[in-house]
Amino acid sequence: MSQSILLKNGMLLLHKPGDVVSPVKADPLIVQDRINKVGEVLDAPYEDTKVVDCSKKIISPGFLKGRHSDDPLLDYLPTENMQGYFYDLEDVYWGQLDVGITYVVDHAYMNYPPESGINGISATKSPGIRAFFCYCATSRFMSRSPLKKDDEIFLLELDWFSMPKQVVVDLFNKARRWGVKNITAHYTKGPYSAKQILESYGLLGADLLSSHSNAADHDDALLLKRHNAYILCTPKIEMQMAIGEPLAFHEDFSSICSLGIDCHSNNSSDMMTQMRLALQSARARFSQPFLDQGIIPRKLKALVQGVFSLGTIQENEIGSIATGKLADLVIFKTTSPSMVFAAQGNPLTAIAMYPSVRDFDMVIVNGKIRKENEFWFHVGRMQSATHSQGNRR
C-alpha cells in the first residue's frame, strides 16, 4: 500500500529564484514524506492514491512559528504570573495543541512539576508537527536541577545572563555537551546587551535563537550574522508590551529574522495575523519620515513577497513547494467573504493579508494529512505523566 496524496486543481504558491513567490495552477504529488512531482494535470500513480480536489483553494508551504509561549504582561505579573503552578498535567497537554502550523519552536514555561515536561512533549508530538521543544529552567532551577542527561531534551530556554559568568558558561557548555540543538533566550531593552555578554563569554553561536531583540543595535546585528544566529520576531506582543518596533523588516536584521506568535493567552495563534502586523508596522515606520516632511511616499518598502517568506522560512528541506522537499503544506479555502475576491485577484496577497483560521481547509505534515474539514487525523498520544502518575494539583 502506497502512502501518496495527489492535490488536484489547486493554486500553488511557488517560490522562484530571488525569493519571488508566484501563483501557479498545478498539481503536487506527495509520495511518503516528500513532494514527488509538481506538474499540470497529473494523474494518480497508484490505485490507492488519495486524490484531494483543491478547486477554489490555495496551496501554501507550511508556516513556521518561531515562538510559542505564555509571556507575562505588566498587570499580569503580581496576580497571574504564577498561575502555571495551578495547572495540572492534563491542562499542560491540551494547552499545547494548535492548528495551522507545521513547524514550531515551543518555549516550555510550564515546567513546574517534573512530569509536566512529559505532557508538554506529548502534546507537541501528538499532532505530528515538526517541533523544537525548549525545556525552560524555571525559578526552581537551582533546587530541582532540571538538566539531567535525557535524550528527549533538544532545546533549552534560558534568560539568566545576569547570573555569575561561570554559572552561565557551565550551563551552556553542559547543554551543548549533551547535544542540545538550540538554546532560546529573550533579549529586550536593558542596561546590557545579552548578545555581547555571550560573545565575551565565548558562548554566542549558531544554535542561539534570540526572542524579540528589539533593543539590538548595529553591533549586535554584526555579531549575530558572524555566528549565523537568528532572531524570533513576535510583532503583536512586542508592540503591546512596549519593548520596541519589530525587527522583521529592519535593514540590519531582516536577513536573520523569523516570525513567531508568543503569548496565546494574549493574541490569536495563527501566523497570518503576525505576518500582517509585521508588514504594516514596517510600512508605517518607513512612511513616517516622509509624512513628517509633508510628503506622501510613492511606494511601499515592505512587500507581501517578503512577509510570506518570513512566515514559511524557505529552507533546503521545508518552506517551499518543490520536487524533493518535505511535504509540509497548508491548503486554504477561498470561498469565505474575506477571501473570495482577493484570491481571484492575487492569491499570494490573499494568503498574506486576508484569511482567518476558518479558512484553513487541510494541513499536511511530512506527507500525512493531520487536519481536514476541522478534524484531526493521525494524532497519537504518547504515554504521559497524566496516565502514568496521576494528576497533580
N, C-alpha and C positions, 0 to 999 in steps of 0.2 A: 504493500500500500504506500503510495507516494504522499508526501506532505507538500502539497502545492496549491497555490491560490492564484487565480487569474482575475485581475481587476479590469473589467471591460468598460469602454465608452466614457471614461472619466477625463477630466482636465488635470494634467500633471504640472506641477511647478518644478521645472528642471533647472539646475544650476549649469551655466555655461562658463567658458573661460572669462576671467576677470570678475568673478562673483556676480555675474549678471543672471538674474532669475527670469525665465520666460515660461508662460503658459503654453503647453503643447498637448494636443489631443493624441493620446497614445495609451497602450495597454501594458502595464507592468506584469510580468510573470514572476511569481515567487516560488522557488523550489527550496525546501528545507528552510534554512535561516537566511538565505541570500536572494537578492534580486537577480534572477537568471537571465532575463531579457526584457528590453523595453522596445516596443515596436507598434506599428499601426495594424489594427485588426488582427491580433494574434488569436490563434485557436488553442483550445485546451490540449496540452500534450498527453495527458493521461485520462483514462476513463473516470478516475476518482478525483480529478482536479476540482476544487471548489471554485466555481465561477461566480463572481460578485458583479452585479450590474451597477456601475457607478455613473449612470446617466444623470446629468444635472448635479454632479458632485465634483469637488476639487480634492485632489490627492496631493498631500504635502509630506515632506520629510517630518519625522517625529520631532517634537520640541524637547530641548534640554533645559531643565530647570536647575540653575546653578546654586540655588539656596532654598532650603525648605526647613522652616523652624518656627519657634514661638518666641518672639522677641518682646522685651518689656517696653511698655510705654511709660511716660513720666508719671501720670496719675496712677498707673497700674502698679508701680513699684512697691508702695507701702502696703497695699491691700491684696494684691493678686500675684505678685512675683513668685511666691512660694506655693501657688496652687498645685504645682506639679506633685507636691508631696501627698496630695489628697486623691490623686488619680490611682485607680487600681490597674492591674496588669491588662485587663480587658479593655479599659479606656485607652491605654497606650497602643494596643493593637489596632483598634478601629480608627484612632486618630491619625494613623499613618496613611491609610488608603486614600487614593485620589484618582482623578480621571484626566485623560488628555495629555499626559506627559509620558514620554518613552524613556527618559534618562533623568535621574535626579541625584543631586548631592544633598544628602539628608543629614542636617545638623541635629544630632540626638541629644536634646536638652533634658530628656525625661529620665535620665539615669540616676534615680534616687535609690530605690532598692536594686540590688544587683540583677534580679530577674527581669527588670524592665528592658534591659538591653536585648534579651532573648526575644521578647514580644515585639520590640521595635524592628529587629532584623527579620522576624517572621512576617510582619506586615509589609516591610519593604520588599521582600522576596515574593510574597503571595500573588500580587497582580502580574508578575512576570516582567516588570520593567527593569531596565538596567539601572543600577544604583551604586553609589558610594555611600556607605553608612559611616557617619562621623561620630565616633564614640566621644561624647563630651565629658570631660572631667569636671564634676560638679563641686559645690562647696565642701563636700565630704571627701574630696580627693585625697588629702593627706592621711586621713584616718582609715579610709577603706582601701587605699592602694588599688584603684581600678585597673591599672595596666598590668595584667598578668599575661604570660605567654598564651596566646589564643589565636588559632588560625582564622577565626572569624573576624578579627579586628583588621580592617582595611584602612581606615582613616582615623584621625584624631582631631578633635576640636579643642583649641586652646587659645585663651586670651591673656594669660597671666604673664605678660612680658615685664611687669614691674617687680616680679619676684627676683631674688638674687640671681646673678648671672649663672652660677653653677647649677642652680635648680633648673633653669630653662635649658641650658646646654645638655644636662644629663637626660632630661625628659625627651628632647628632640633626638638625641643620639640613641636612646633606648627604643623609641618608636621606629626609627629608621632601621635599627639593627634587627627588629622583629619583622620587618617587611611591610610596615605601614606605607601605603601607596601615596597618600596625600594627607597634608595637615592643613586644616582650615582655621582661619583666625579673623577677628574683627579688626578694622582699623578705621577710626573716625577722628574727630578733632581732639587734640590733647597736647600736652606740653612736649611730647617727643614723637618721633617717627618710629613706629614699630618696625618698619622695613629696614631703616638704617641701624636700629639696635640689632636686629637679626644679622645684618651684614657684618656689623662689628664683632659679633659672636662667631662668625663663620658658619651661620645656620641657614641663610637665605638660599633657597634652591627652587628647582622647577616643580617640586612636589608641594609648594605652598600656594594655597588659594586664599586670597585676601578679600573678605567681605566688605563691601561698601567703598572704603578708601577715599571718601570724598575730600579728605584733608590732604591727600597725597599731592606732592608738587613735582616739578620737572625732574629733580634729582631722584625722587622715588621712582618715577617712570623709567629713567635710565637704568636704575638698579634692577627693576623687575624684568625689563627687556633683556638685560645682560644675562639674567639667570633663567630666562624663558618661563617666568612665573606669571600667573594670571589673577585678574580681579573679577569678583562676582558683584554685579551691579543690581540693586533691587529698587527701582525708581520710586514706587509708591511709598514704601516705608521710609525711604531716605528723605523725601520731600516732606512727609508728615512729621517726622521726628526732628526736623531742622538740623540735619547733620551735613547739609550742603547739596549742591547740584549733582545729579547723577553724572557719572563719567563716561557713560556708554558711547557718546559721540565726541568726547573731548579729544582735541588734536593729539595730546601726548599719550592718551590711554586707549583710544578706540581699537587699536590693533591687538590689545591684550585683555579686552573686556568680554564678559559673557553676562547673560541676564539670569536673574532669579526672582523669587516671589517673597521669600522670608516668612512673615507672620500671617498664618492662615486665619487666625482669630481676628485679624485687623482688616484684611482685604481679600478679594477674590483670589482663588488659587489657580487661575488659568494664565497661561503665558501671554495670550494676546493682549490682556489688559496692561501688563508690564511693557510689552513692545510698544503699545500706543503711547504710554506715558513717557517712555524713554525718547521716543521720536519727537513728541510735541514739546517736551521740556527742552530738548536740544534746539528745536526750531525757535522757541521763544528766546533762548539765550543768544542765538545767532542774530535774531532780528532786533533785539533791544538797542544795541549801539546805533543802528540806523534810525530807529524811532526816536532816540534821544536827540538826534540831529534834525528831526523833522523829515526824514527820508523814509520812503517805503521800499524795502528790499525787493529786487527784481526776481530773485529766485530763492528757493529753499536749499539749505545746505544738507541737512539730514534727510535721507531719502528712504522710501519704503524698501527698496532693494537691500539697503544696509541693515535695517532693523530685522528683516526677515532672516538674514544670515546670522544675526546675533541670536535670534531665538532658536535656530536649528543647529548652529555651530557646524559649518561644513568641514568635516574632517575626512581622513582616509577611509574609515570604516563606516561611519554614520554621517547624517546631516545633509545628505542629498540623495536624489533618486538616480541611480546609475547601475549599470550591469556590474555585478560582482560585489556590490556593497551589501551590508546587512539590511535586512528588510524591516526597518522601523518606520512605519507610515501612519499618518493620520488622515482620515477621509472626512470631509466636511459636506454637509448638506447645503444646498444653495437655494432652497425654496422658502425660507423664512422671510418675513417682510424686511428684515435688516440686510439680508444677503442677496435677494433675488436680482435686483438691478445692478448692484455692484459686481456680482460675479459675471454677469453678461458683459459688462464694460471692461473690467480689468480684474481677472481672477487673483492676481498677486495682491493688489490693493485690497480686494475683498477679504482675504485671509488676514492681512496685517491690521486692517482698520475697522472691520465691521462685525465680525462674528461674536457670539456669546457661547457659553458652554452648551446651550441647547442645540447648536449647530454641529456638534461632534456626532458623526454617524458611526464610525468604526475606528478602532485603534489596533494596529498590528505591531507586535514587538517580536523581533527575532523570528519572523516568519509565521507567527501564531496569532490568530485573532484573539485579542484579550478583551475587547469590548465591542458589542454590536447591538444596535437598537436598544441602548440604555441598559444592557445586561452584561455582566462579566462572564468570561469564559476561560477555562484552563487556569482557574485560580485555586492553587493548592496551598493549604496552610501547613506550616512546619509545626512539629511538636513544640508547644510553647510552655512558658512558665505558668500560664493560666491553668493549664490542664495538669501539668506535672507537679506543681507545688501549691496550687490553690490561690485564690485571690488574697491580696494583702491590702489593707486599708491604712 
